[in-house]
Amino acid sequence: MKKLKNVLFISLVIIFAASCSSNMGGENSMSDSMVMAEEEKMMMDEGTGSMDDISQNNKDEEAPSDKSKTWKRSEKLANVSSLFIGDSEQLELQGTQIAIKIDGFRARVLIDAFYFNDNDFQLEGTFKLRLPSGASPYFFAFGETVYLDESDPKNNSNNKLPFFDYQQNTADFTPSEIMVQRSDQWSNPKEARIVPKEKALFAYGQTVTRKVDPMLVEWAGADVFNCRVYPLMPQKLHRIVIGYDLSLINLDKNWIYEFDVPTTETPLTIDLDIADIAGVSSDILPNENITKAENRKLAHFENPTEETISVKYKNLKTFALNTNKSDDEQYFTATFNANLPAKNNSVEENAILMLDVSLSSNPDKFNIWLKIAEKTLNSNRDAIKNFSVLLFNAEAFWWQEKFVPNTSQNVNAFLSYMQDISLQGASDIALAVSEASNPAWLSNSQTVAKNIFLLSDGSATWGEFDNYAISNGVNENDKIFAFNIGMSGLDISLLEHITRTSGGALFAVTGEDQVAEASQAFRYKPWKVESLTFNNNASDILISGRPDFIYPNQQLVIAGRGNIPKNSNLTLNLKQGNTNKKLSVNFKRIVESELAKRVYGQIATTQLEEFNYATERFSIAYATHFRVPGKTCSFLMLDSEADYQQYGIVPDEMKFAVQSNPVTTIIDNTLKEIGDFLGNAKVGFQNWLQKLTKLDGFQFQIPLALESIIKSAPENSFTVKGKGLKCKAHNKKNTSADFLKELYKSRLEYDIIYKEAHSRQSNYGKDDALLILSSLIEKNQGNSVMSRDVAFSALELGLPEQAYFLFRCVLDSRPHEPQTYHAIAQSLTEIGKIDLAIFYYEIAITASWNARFGEFRLIAGLDYLRLLREIEKGKYTVSFPDYVKSRVQTLNAEFSNQTADLMITISWNTDNTDIDLHVIEPTGEECFYSHPETRIGGKLTRDVTQGYGPEMYLLNDAKKGKYKIKAKYYSSDANRTSTRTKVYATIYENWGKENEKITRKVVSLKDGKDMHDIMELKIEK
């Protein structure tokens, strides 16, 4: 098996220009006390940009310094691309072609990646791609291709790849043209469609089972998309093409695009095509191989040796894009600087710094957070009198559990403490926000208004992930301010939401020169946006981020319906206290571009998705029409039109729905109708339950009795708040040398993480162990296999609150898999949320599931019956005792088993996998799939061969002696070269009796056909 020799590393530092900053002078110094270990240090560009005095806010912009620089990373993370065919095995990258089209502040990128399957059998691959910050994929296609010149079949490096000739052809990046341009070399290529995510996942799974070729691209969190492709045919070359849009960086009044050239030994070409805007200076570096066409600049690079290729539009102030006049739908997008007077505002004297110390902060973001924190405290000493610091990952803990005076000594002490912090684990934003706004060490009588500075990428990978549920944890007198640093991995939508709803703001810090400005921007009075209008027929005008307030010098991006003529005027009606102001913006520079339409679509979809279930049907309509994958929709590619129709996926019929329902109207109506219920757990659950009745892959109708008890249950029955981990080890000195070494190199692997977790459990306890395991979630966002893996470990460790949220993430995208409902019900029972556990049990045993899940209803039903009997005995209390009595009678009649001496259940975390439960009884007789009943009465449920389980062994009258419990890894996914599987076993001794004992075990299976010990049990009688 060949390993990947040249993983594609492409780093594009691109962000949405929807953040804000305030012009303020000041030093950009970094305290000596925050110097990190050399391996962790972040490299900063030496160039510094000029900073306007605050008095310049009302003056015309001056030409910016050419020295302005974006942050320089210690390693390239954005657009890291690789094609996995197993847990670690990858196909070798043969070559890459990249084409980039830039129109003003907007860019479109198209990547052709070529991979060769050198195996003699077909495979399924996972194409992993981390995009630049704010990037939005609009195109994905996959298929076999051929070498143009296969001179040496045994050495692909000598063969010529079928690159498209952008030098001789017009660069048209529309989906239809992309397919046409490659038609001569592609063999039966397939283009993906946008489909509601649950429908996409179900159709993909069903199609893979039939062994035809689907493709699935799922949003996996901030800037992360997991792309699953099948089949990768043996001894064939495959071409994967992905296109995405994004905004350039706005830095010191320049619009900047930076492309970090990957280091690779395989062929690489890069083509640039940028708009040559009249009256605006534009530079391409390196400035070689540049030609001019009509209103365009072109550049071509073959196997470039430069580290960076960059484009800069200088002093581009207001600017707009219109759709092409020939387009039957007219949209525009524009960007401008809010040139507003800056007035001092009263500032709360208490500040809390929320510092993200999760794995994703290591090391670059962490150093930027520290730099911003230091500058914020030092440059605002006259306003911020006291501060405290909350550090968070999957845990939230305080530097000191009190406010300390904002002195240089205390700031240096805080920075010194941070030198030894180990960056690890996932990110629980909800826990951190709640703790920061409601510190455990402050009594109710001590509650004070605070300014909270969120120093994080905003990517919630642990705990609660609903935006409104997170923001509801903020006290009404607290404001949250956050910072967009322009790096990959930022969840801009959450940062925008939480700052907007708390009355704070999101500030741009896309380079070191902006730290001083942003550190004081919160001190100025914001302006409330009352309305905005154009002096033409433009309508449905949206501001990216939907800010209620804007700050002086904030860079805004807007989009709307209709084209705007040259010299159009936009008017913002603003209010600050009793002062009204009209801000007028004139657009002199307008370029026709195919990118304009999708900017509107992306902003519209993002704003609609914020309201979850309340606007989901509109979110799907907009995402489908404008090709915007994300929280509601995924890319899906099936084999034929008949396959799409089988799953009810028809060509785009959303155009009329989009045209008839403006976003501004949808949002206004939604806020009027349910504004008070946003983030309400009960309302959310009821709406989700209704959604289940309409999904593919299973059949579910809400029983009237269940609907009634859900309606009558109190709101607190539906709210699950994690207690949060309480760890002892936070510093590098608590970390093994091997783990720390791998952490610095950002290459933590599964076995390394689990080894460290076992060490932490022995030395510090279960919370510390799970914190380390949460790094797997941070490292593999959106990976349901990994989420189940860590959730099983959380249950084994006795941390059901943490397991609950992990299973909820799995259920969010995979509602057609019954085992997750059962796992959630078990977790809720352990937490003590019995009402909610009953609701999940009812879904599990009421719905009709795919036959491949075996005797799931029997296993879940017996577990549910056990819970109901414990409620009757008084162990738990519920809000509807009469319903419990009724269900006990019904299920007693259905399930004959009332008690058992021994019950064993197993389930596992990988689909298309056959795990067999084996129990060797004291007599030596073995109970397993081909011998499911034994002489002493042992019984095994039907064999589950296609994934997840469950399987159950039941023995009513156990004989004295030893019982050996084992799991056999009979077969794994045949389309993967290797797949690690975790088995979660629950062993009940004296099930249903007063002396019941429960043991939980998690076993990792690696090698197919091998038998693995779970535990040996001795029964005394």
Secondary structure as GFF3:
##gff-version 3
##sequence-region A 1 1021
A	DSSP	beta_strand	11	12	.	.	.	ID=ss1
A	DSSP	three_ten_helix	32	34	.	.	.	ID=ss2
A	DSSP	three_ten_helix	38	40	.	.	.	ID=ss3
A	DSSP	three_ten_helix	54	58	.	.	.	ID=ss4
A	DSSP	beta_strand	81	84	.	.	.	ID=ss5
A	DSSP	beta_strand	92	103	.	.	.	ID=ss6
A	DSSP	beta_strand	106	117	.	.	.	ID=ss7
A	DSSP	beta_strand	123	130	.	.	.	ID=ss8
A	DSSP	beta_strand	136	145	.	.	.	ID=ss9
A	DSSP	three_ten_helix	156	158	.	.	.	ID=ss10
A	DSSP	alpha_helix	175	181	.	.	.	ID=ss11
A	DSSP	beta_strand	186	191	.	.	.	ID=ss12
A	DSSP	beta_strand	193	196	.	.	.	ID=ss13
A	DSSP	alpha_helix	197	209	.	.	.	ID=ss14
A	DSSP	beta_strand	215	219	.	.	.	ID=ss15
A	DSSP	beta_strand	224	232	.	.	.	ID=ss16
A	DSSP	beta_strand	236	247	.	.	.	ID=ss17
A	DSSP	beta_strand	249	251	.	.	.	ID=ss18
A	DSSP	beta_strand	254	260	.	.	.	ID=ss19
A	DSSP	beta_strand	268	275	.	.	.	ID=ss20
A	DSSP	beta_strand	281	285	.	.	.	ID=ss21
A	DSSP	beta_strand	290	293	.	.	.	ID=ss22
A	DSSP	beta_strand	296	302	.	.	.	ID=ss23
A	DSSP	beta_strand	308	314	.	.	.	ID=ss24
A	DSSP	beta_strand	319	322	.	.	.	ID=ss25
A	DSSP	beta_strand	331	337	.	.	.	ID=ss26
A	DSSP	beta_strand	350	356	.	.	.	ID=ss27
A	DSSP	three_ten_helix	359	361	.	.	.	ID=ss28
A	DSSP	alpha_helix	364	378	.	.	.	ID=ss29
A	DSSP	beta_strand	386	392	.	.	.	ID=ss30
A	DSSP	beta_strand	396	398	.	.	.	ID=ss31
A	DSSP	beta_strand	404	405	.	.	.	ID=ss32
A	DSSP	alpha_helix	408	418	.	.	.	ID=ss33
A	DSSP	alpha_helix	429	437	.	.	.	ID=ss34
A	DSSP	three_ten_helix	444	446	.	.	.	ID=ss35
A	DSSP	beta_strand	451	455	.	.	.	ID=ss36
A	DSSP	alpha_helix	467	471	.	.	.	ID=ss37
A	DSSP	beta_strand	479	484	.	.	.	ID=ss38
A	DSSP	alpha_helix	492	501	.	.	.	ID=ss39
A	DSSP	beta_strand	505	508	.	.	.	ID=ss40
A	DSSP	three_ten_helix	512	514	.	.	.	ID=ss41
A	DSSP	alpha_helix	515	521	.	.	.	ID=ss42
A	DSSP	beta_strand	527	534	.	.	.	ID=ss43
A	DSSP	beta_strand	539	543	.	.	.	ID=ss44
A	DSSP	beta_strand	549	550	.	.	.	ID=ss45
A	DSSP	beta_strand	555	561	.	.	.	ID=ss46
A	DSSP	beta_strand	568	576	.	.	.	ID=ss47
A	DSSP	beta_strand	579	587	.	.	.	ID=ss48
A	DSSP	beta_strand	590	592	.	.	.	ID=ss49
A	DSSP	alpha_helix	595	609	.	.	.	ID=ss50
A	DSSP	three_ten_helix	612	615	.	.	.	ID=ss51
A	DSSP	alpha_helix	616	626	.	.	.	ID=ss52
A	DSSP	beta_strand	633	637	.	.	.	ID=ss53
A	DSSP	alpha_helix	641	646	.	.	.	ID=ss54
A	DSSP	alpha_helix	655	660	.	.	.	ID=ss55
A	DSSP	alpha_helix	663	674	.	.	.	ID=ss56
A	DSSP	three_ten_helix	675	677	.	.	.	ID=ss57
A	DSSP	alpha_helix	681	692	.	.	.	ID=ss58
A	DSSP	alpha_helix	704	712	.	.	.	ID=ss59
A	DSSP	three_ten_helix	715	717	.	.	.	ID=ss60
A	DSSP	three_ten_helix	732	734	.	.	.	ID=ss61
A	DSSP	alpha_helix	737	744	.	.	.	ID=ss62
A	DSSP	alpha_helix	750	763	.	.	.	ID=ss63
A	DSSP	alpha_helix	766	779	.	.	.	ID=ss64
A	DSSP	alpha_helix	784	796	.	.	.	ID=ss65
A	DSSP	alpha_helix	800	813	.	.	.	ID=ss66
A	DSSP	alpha_helix	818	831	.	.	.	ID=ss67
A	DSSP	alpha_helix	834	846	.	.	.	ID=ss68
A	DSSP	three_ten_helix	851	853	.	.	.	ID=ss69
A	DSSP	alpha_helix	856	872	.	.	.	ID=ss70
A	DSSP	alpha_helix	881	894	.	.	.	ID=ss71
A	DSSP	beta_strand	900	908	.	.	.	ID=ss72
A	DSSP	beta_strand	914	920	.	.	.	ID=ss73
A	DSSP	beta_strand	926	927	.	.	.	ID=ss74
A	DSSP	beta_strand	939	940	.	.	.	ID=ss75
A	DSSP	beta_strand	951	955	.	.	.	ID=ss76
A	DSSP	beta_strand	961	971	.	.	.	ID=ss77
A	DSSP	beta_strand	981	991	.	.	.	ID=ss78
A	DSSP	beta_strand	997	1005	.	.	.	ID=ss79
A	DSSP	beta_strand	1011	1019	.	.	.	ID=ss80
###
